[in-house]
Amino acid sequence: MTNRILVLIAALGLLAACETASKDSGDAAGTAASSSSSTSASASSADSSSSAAQTPAEELASIGDAVFFDYDSSALSDDAKATLSAQAAFLAANPSITITVEGHCDERGTREYNLALGERRASSARDYLVAQGVNAARIKTISYGKERPSFIGSNPYAYSKNRRAVSIIK
């Protein structure tokens, strides 16, 4: 009887631990990347009352560090161009900063195809920034294909959030 009670308590403890992990991974943010940016945004608002105290990475995130693409496309939308224009202005104001543009894809397609598509997406963003006057030597590109999703899921919303190019300050 005592063994059954101990096994039941252990099982309930494991079940409670699993339930907590599921709630954390399934919250509205959906990803560790989103929750870390939320944490940094709340930390920056708590630490300072002016935007002058923002780090360059926080400033880039506030103007938009990601642009999104249609399915199987590396063409920039008008929204993507507006975001990249704001990034170009940020880079013009901060000439010592270099960035890496990461190309990402959703989970559909082969690994090889998605790596190539991610590279085309990163290159599209880089080419637009260069056309806006940013020195090409300040921009590196890399493709992660489908290897680093920002949203976990096999649904249209997750797919749309994973088809992106993200600018990271290096």
CYANA upper distance limits for C-alpha pairs under 8 A (distance plus 0.5 A):
  1 MET  CA      5 ILE  CA      6.97
  2 THR  CA      6 LEU  CA      6.80
  3 ASN  CA      7 VAL  CA      6.62
  4 ARG  CA      8 LEU  CA      6.56
  5 ILE  CA      9 ILE  CA      6.64
  6 LEU  CA     10 ALA  CA      6.62
  7 VAL  CA     11 ALA  CA      6.55
  8 LEU  CA     12 LEU  CA      6.63
  9 ILE  CA     13 GLY  CA      6.64
 10 ALA  CA     14 LEU  CA      6.79
 11 ALA  CA     15 LEU  CA      6.58
 12 LEU  CA     16 ALA  CA      6.55
 13 GLY  CA     17 ALA  CA      6.74
 14 LEU  CA     18 CYS  CA      6.67
 15 LEU  CA     19 GLU  CA      6.64
 16 ALA  CA     20 THR  CA      6.81
 17 ALA  CA     21 ALA  CA      6.92
 18 CYS  CA     22 SER  CA      6.75
 19 GLU  CA     23 LYS  CA      6.85
 20 THR  CA     24 ASP  CA      6.86
 21 ALA  CA     25 SER  CA      6.73
 22 SER  CA     26 GLY  CA      6.37
 23 LYS  CA     27 ASP  CA      6.46
 25 SER  CA     30 GLY  CA      6.69
 25 SER  CA     31 THR  CA      7.16
 25 SER  CA     32 ALA  CA      8.38
 26 GLY  CA     30 GLY  CA      6.05
 26 GLY  CA     31 THR  CA      8.49
 29 ALA  CA     34 SER  CA      6.12
 29 ALA  CA     35 SER  CA      6.60
 30 GLY  CA     34 SER  CA      7.44
 30 GLY  CA     35 SER  CA      8.31
 30 GLY  CA    150 SER  CA      8.41
 30 GLY  CA    151 PHE  CA      6.25
 30 GLY  CA    152 ILE  CA      7.47
 31 THR  CA     35 SER  CA      6.75
 31 THR  CA    150 SER  CA      6.45
 31 THR  CA    151 PHE  CA      6.13
 31 THR  CA    152 ILE  CA      7.63
 32 ALA  CA     36 SER  CA      6.46
 32 ALA  CA    150 SER  CA      8.33
 33 ALA  CA     37 SER  CA      6.77
 33 ALA  CA    150 SER  CA      6.92
 34 SER  CA     38 SER  CA      6.64
 34 SER  CA    150 SER  CA      7.98
 35 SER  CA     39 THR  CA      6.53
 36 SER  CA     40 SER  CA      6.62
 37 SER  CA     41 ALA  CA      6.47
 38 SER  CA     42 SER  CA      6.64
 39 THR  CA     43 ALA  CA      6.50
 40 SER  CA     44 SER  CA      6.47
 40 SER  CA     58 GLU  CA      8.15
 41 ALA  CA     45 SER  CA      6.77
 41 ALA  CA     58 GLU  CA      8.02
 42 SER  CA     46 ALA  CA      6.61
 43 ALA  CA     47 ASP  CA      6.46
 44 SER  CA     48 SER  CA      6.60
 44 SER  CA     54 GLN  CA      7.30
 45 SER  CA     49 SER  CA      7.02
 48 SER  CA     53 ALA  CA      6.72
 48 SER  CA     54 GLN  CA      8.47
 50 SER  CA     54 GLN  CA      8.44
 51 SER  CA     59 GLU  CA      8.49
 54 GLN  CA     58 GLU  CA      6.30
 54 GLN  CA     59 GLU  CA      6.49
 55 THR  CA     59 GLU  CA      6.70
 56 PRO  CA     60 LEU  CA      6.59
 56 PRO  CA    169 ILE  CA      8.28
 57 ALA  CA     61 ALA  CA      6.65
 57 ALA  CA    168 ILE  CA      8.06
 57 ALA  CA    169 ILE  CA      6.72
 58 GLU  CA     62 SER  CA      6.62
 59 GLU  CA     63 ILE  CA      6.99
 60 LEU  CA     64 GLY  CA      6.61
 60 LEU  CA     65 ASP  CA      6.33
 60 LEU  CA     87 GLN  CA      7.48
 60 LEU  CA     90 PHE  CA      7.77
 61 ALA  CA     65 ASP  CA      5.47
 63 ILE  CA     83 THR  CA      7.71
 63 ILE  CA     86 ALA  CA      7.06
 63 ILE  CA     87 GLN  CA      7.59
 64 GLY  CA     83 THR  CA      6.45
 64 GLY  CA     86 ALA  CA      8.30
 64 GLY  CA     87 GLN  CA      7.89
 65 ASP  CA     83 THR  CA      8.20
 65 ASP  CA     87 GLN  CA      8.01
 65 ASP  CA    166 VAL  CA      6.06
 65 ASP  CA    167 SER  CA      5.68
 65 ASP  CA    168 ILE  CA      7.80
 66 ALA  CA     83 THR  CA      8.29
 66 ALA  CA    164 ARG  CA      6.94
 66 ALA  CA    165 ALA  CA      6.06
 66 ALA  CA    166 VAL  CA      4.78
 66 ALA  CA    167 SER  CA      6.84
 67 VAL  CA     79 ASP  CA      8.25
 67 VAL  CA     80 ALA  CA      5.49
 67 VAL  CA     83 THR  CA      7.39
 67 VAL  CA     84 LEU  CA      8.16
 67 VAL  CA    164 ARG  CA      5.95
 67 VAL  CA    165 ALA  CA      5.90
 67 VAL  CA    166 VAL  CA      7.09
 68 PHE  CA     76 LEU  CA      8.47
 68 PHE  CA     77 SER  CA      8.48
 68 PHE  CA     80 ALA  CA      7.04
 68 PHE  CA    160 SER  CA      7.84
 68 PHE  CA    161 LYS  CA      7.51
 68 PHE  CA    162 ASN  CA      8.43
 68 PHE  CA    163 ARG  CA      6.20
 68 PHE  CA    164 ARG  CA      4.78
 68 PHE  CA    165 ALA  CA      7.05
 69 PHE  CA     73 SER  CA      6.76
 69 PHE  CA     74 SER  CA      6.85
 69 PHE  CA     75 ALA  CA      7.43
 69 PHE  CA     76 LEU  CA      7.23
 69 PHE  CA     77 SER  CA      7.71
 69 PHE  CA    121 ARG  CA      8.47
 69 PHE  CA    160 SER  CA      7.97
 69 PHE  CA    163 ARG  CA      5.92
 69 PHE  CA    164 ARG  CA      6.31
 70 ASP  CA     74 SER  CA      8.06
 70 ASP  CA     75 ALA  CA      8.29
 70 ASP  CA    160 SER  CA      7.86
 70 ASP  CA    163 ARG  CA      7.65
 71 TYR  CA    160 SER  CA      8.26
 71 TYR  CA    163 ARG  CA      7.85
 72 ASP  CA    117 LEU  CA      7.99
 73 SER  CA    117 LEU  CA      8.14
 73 SER  CA    121 ARG  CA      8.26
 74 SER  CA    117 LEU  CA      7.62
 74 SER  CA    120 ARG  CA      6.43
 74 SER  CA    121 ARG  CA      5.16
 74 SER  CA    124 SER  CA      7.04
 75 ALA  CA    121 ARG  CA      8.09
 75 ALA  CA    124 SER  CA      7.61
 76 LEU  CA     80 ALA  CA      6.14
 76 LEU  CA     81 LYS  CA      6.79
 76 LEU  CA    124 SER  CA      7.68
 76 LEU  CA    125 ALA  CA      8.14
 77 SER  CA     81 LYS  CA      6.74
 78 ASP  CA     82 ALA  CA      6.74
 79 ASP  CA     83 THR  CA      6.79
 80 ALA  CA     84 LEU  CA      6.60
 81 LYS  CA     85 SER  CA      6.49
 81 LYS  CA    128 TYR  CA      8.13
 82 ALA  CA     86 ALA  CA      6.87
 83 THR  CA     87 GLN  CA      6.81
 84 LEU  CA     88 ALA  CA      6.57
 84 LEU  CA    125 ALA  CA      7.68
 84 LEU  CA    128 TYR  CA      7.73
 84 LEU  CA    129 LEU  CA      6.96
 85 SER  CA     89 ALA  CA      6.80
 85 SER  CA    129 LEU  CA      7.65
 85 SER  CA    132 GLN  CA      7.47
 86 ALA  CA     90 PHE  CA      6.74
 87 GLN  CA     91 LEU  CA      6.63
 87 GLN  CA    129 LEU  CA      8.24
 88 ALA  CA     92 ALA  CA      6.56
 88 ALA  CA    129 LEU  CA      6.25
 88 ALA  CA    132 GLN  CA      6.80
 88 ALA  CA    133 GLY  CA      7.84
 88 ALA  CA    134 VAL  CA      6.85
 89 ALA  CA     93 ALA  CA      6.76
 90 PHE  CA     94 ASN  CA      6.74
 91 LEU  CA     95 PRO  CA      6.46
 91 LEU  CA     97 ILE  CA      7.27
 91 LEU  CA    134 VAL  CA      7.48
 92 ALA  CA    133 GLY  CA      8.42
 92 ALA  CA    134 VAL  CA      7.30
 97 ILE  CA    138 ARG  CA      7.78
 97 ILE  CA    169 ILE  CA      7.38
 97 ILE  CA    170 LYS  CA      7.86
 98 THR  CA    138 ARG  CA      5.07
 98 THR  CA    139 ILE  CA      6.48
 98 THR  CA    169 ILE  CA      6.52
 98 THR  CA    170 LYS  CA      6.23
 99 ILE  CA    138 ARG  CA      6.81
 99 ILE  CA    139 ILE  CA      5.61
 99 ILE  CA    140 LYS  CA      6.89
 99 ILE  CA    167 SER  CA      6.72
 99 ILE  CA    168 ILE  CA      5.84
 99 ILE  CA    169 ILE  CA      4.91
 99 ILE  CA    170 LYS  CA      5.81
100 THR  CA    139 ILE  CA      6.14
100 THR  CA    140 LYS  CA      5.07
100 THR  CA    141 THR  CA      5.88
100 THR  CA    142 ILE  CA      7.66
100 THR  CA    167 SER  CA      6.22
100 THR  CA    168 ILE  CA      5.70
100 THR  CA    169 ILE  CA      6.95
100 THR  CA    170 LYS  CA      7.12
101 VAL  CA    122 ALA  CA      6.00
101 VAL  CA    123 SER  CA      8.47
101 VAL  CA    125 ALA  CA      7.84
101 VAL  CA    126 ARG  CA      7.47
101 VAL  CA    139 ILE  CA      7.54
101 VAL  CA    140 LYS  CA      6.66
101 VAL  CA    141 THR  CA      5.24
101 VAL  CA    142 ILE  CA      6.88
101 VAL  CA    165 ALA  CA      6.82
101 VAL  CA    166 VAL  CA      5.98
101 VAL  CA    167 SER  CA      4.96
101 VAL  CA    168 ILE  CA      6.80
102 GLU  CA    118 GLY  CA      8.12
102 GLU  CA    119 GLU  CA      8.44
102 GLU  CA    122 ALA  CA      6.21
102 GLU  CA    141 THR  CA      6.41
102 GLU  CA    142 ILE  CA      5.50
102 GLU  CA    143 SER  CA      6.07
102 GLU  CA    144 TYR  CA      7.39
102 GLU  CA    165 ALA  CA      5.83
102 GLU  CA    166 VAL  CA      5.59
102 GLU  CA    167 SER  CA      6.88
102 GLU  CA    168 ILE  CA      8.08
103 GLY  CA    117 LEU  CA      8.26
103 GLY  CA    118 GLY  CA      4.58
103 GLY  CA    119 GLU  CA      6.10
103 GLY  CA    120 ARG  CA      8.00
103 GLY  CA    121 ARG  CA      5.92
103 GLY  CA    122 ALA  CA      5.03
103 GLY  CA    141 THR  CA      8.06
103 GLY  CA    142 ILE  CA      6.73
103 GLY  CA    143 SER  CA      5.04
103 GLY  CA    144 TYR  CA      6.54
103 GLY  CA    145 GLY  CA      7.18
103 GLY  CA    164 ARG  CA      6.69
103 GLY  CA    165 ALA  CA      5.00
103 GLY  CA    166 VAL  CA      7.21
104 HIS  CA    114 ASN  CA      8.26
104 HIS  CA    115 LEU  CA      8.36
104 HIS  CA    117 LEU  CA      8.42
104 HIS  CA    118 GLY  CA      5.33
104 HIS  CA    121 ARG  CA      8.08
104 HIS  CA    143 SER  CA      6.80
104 HIS  CA    144 TYR  CA      5.98
104 HIS  CA    145 GLY  CA      5.28
104 HIS  CA    146 LYS  CA      6.55
104 HIS  CA    147 GLU  CA      8.38
104 HIS  CA    148 ARG  CA      7.69
104 HIS  CA    149 PRO  CA      7.95
104 HIS  CA    162 ASN  CA      6.83
104 HIS  CA    163 ARG  CA      6.12
104 HIS  CA    164 ARG  CA      5.72
104 HIS  CA    165 ALA  CA      6.49
105 CYS  CA    114 ASN  CA      6.50
105 CYS  CA    115 LEU  CA      8.45
105 CYS  CA    117 LEU  CA      7.74
105 CYS  CA    118 GLY  CA      6.46
105 CYS  CA    144 TYR  CA      8.26
105 CYS  CA    145 GLY  CA      5.53
105 CYS  CA    146 LYS  CA      5.35
105 CYS  CA    149 PRO  CA      8.11
105 CYS  CA    159 TYR  CA      8.43
105 CYS  CA    162 ASN  CA      6.00
105 CYS  CA    163 ARG  CA      4.91
105 CYS  CA    164 ARG  CA      7.07
106 ASP  CA    145 GLY  CA      8.17
106 ASP  CA    146 LYS  CA      5.94
106 ASP  CA    149 PRO  CA      7.50
106 ASP  CA    158 ALA  CA      8.26
106 ASP  CA    159 TYR  CA      5.51
106 ASP  CA    160 SER  CA      7.93
106 ASP  CA    162 ASN  CA      5.47
106 ASP  CA    163 ARG  CA      5.99
107 GLU  CA    146 LYS  CA      5.73
107 GLU  CA    149 PRO  CA      8.44
107 GLU  CA    154 SER  CA      8.28
107 GLU  CA    159 TYR  CA      7.79
108 ARG  CA    146 LYS  CA      8.44
109 GLY  CA    113 TYR  CA      6.95
109 GLY  CA    114 ASN  CA      6.86
110 THR  CA    114 ASN  CA      6.64
111 ARG  CA    115 LEU  CA      6.64
111 ARG  CA    145 GLY  CA      7.24
111 ARG  CA    146 LYS  CA      7.39
112 GLU  CA    116 ALA  CA      6.88
112 GLU  CA    145 GLY  CA      8.43
113 TYR  CA    117 LEU  CA      6.67
113 TYR  CA    145 GLY  CA      8.44
114 ASN  CA    118 GLY  CA      6.35
114 ASN  CA    145 GLY  CA      4.97
114 ASN  CA    146 LYS  CA      6.66
115 LEU  CA    119 GLU  CA      6.72
115 LEU  CA    143 SER  CA      6.14
115 LEU  CA    144 TYR  CA      6.52
115 LEU  CA    145 GLY  CA      4.56
115 LEU  CA    146 LYS  CA      7.84
116 ALA  CA    120 ARG  CA      6.85
116 ALA  CA    143 SER  CA      7.89
116 ALA  CA    145 GLY  CA      7.81
117 LEU  CA    121 ARG  CA      6.73
117 LEU  CA    145 GLY  CA      7.51
118 GLY  CA    122 ALA  CA      6.69
118 GLY  CA    142 ILE  CA      8.35
118 GLY  CA    143 SER  CA      5.32
118 GLY  CA    144 TYR  CA      6.96
118 GLY  CA    145 GLY  CA      5.55
118 GLY  CA    165 ALA  CA      8.25
119 GLU  CA    123 SER  CA      6.53
119 GLU  CA    141 THR  CA      7.77
119 GLU  CA    142 ILE  CA      6.79
119 GLU  CA    143 SER  CA      5.27
119 GLU  CA    145 GLY  CA      8.36
120 ARG  CA    124 SER  CA      6.56
121 ARG  CA    125 ALA  CA      6.92
121 ARG  CA    164 ARG  CA      7.88
121 ARG  CA    165 ALA  CA      6.71
122 ALA  CA    126 ARG  CA      6.68
122 ALA  CA    141 THR  CA      6.29
122 ALA  CA    142 ILE  CA      7.32
122 ALA  CA    143 SER  CA      7.47
122 ALA  CA    165 ALA  CA      6.11
122 ALA  CA    166 VAL  CA      8.46
123 SER  CA    127 ASP  CA      6.38
123 SER  CA    141 THR  CA      7.17
124 SER  CA    128 TYR  CA      6.72
125 ALA  CA    129 LEU  CA      6.81
125 ALA  CA    165 ALA  CA      7.56
126 ARG  CA    130 VAL  CA      6.66
126 ARG  CA    136 ALA  CA      8.16
126 ARG  CA    139 ILE  CA      7.19
126 ARG  CA    140 LYS  CA      8.41
126 ARG  CA    141 THR  CA      7.94
127 ASP  CA    131 ALA  CA      6.62
128 TYR  CA    132 GLN  CA      6.80
129 LEU  CA    133 GLY  CA      7.16
129 LEU  CA    134 VAL  CA      6.17
130 VAL  CA    134 VAL  CA      5.16
130 VAL  CA    135 ASN  CA      6.55
130 VAL  CA    136 ALA  CA      6.26
134 VAL  CA    138 ARG  CA      7.94
135 ASN  CA    139 ILE  CA      7.97
144 TYR  CA    148 ARG  CA      6.81
146 LYS  CA    162 ASN  CA      8.43
149 PRO  CA    162 ASN  CA      6.01
150 SER  CA    161 LYS  CA      7.36
150 SER  CA    162 ASN  CA      6.25
151 PHE  CA    158 ALA  CA      5.78
151 PHE  CA    159 TYR  CA      8.34
151 PHE  CA    161 LYS  CA      7.06
151 PHE  CA    162 ASN  CA      6.94
152 ILE  CA    158 ALA  CA      6.89
153 GLY  CA    158 ALA  CA      6.02
153 GLY  CA    159 TYR  CA      8.15
154 SER  CA    158 ALA  CA      7.03
154 SER  CA    159 TYR  CA      7.49
155 ASN  CA    159 TYR  CA      6.68
156 PRO  CA    160 SER  CA      6.61
157 TYR  CA    161 LYS  CA      6.91
158 ALA  CA    162 ASN  CA      6.74
159 TYR  CA    163 ARG  CA      6.94
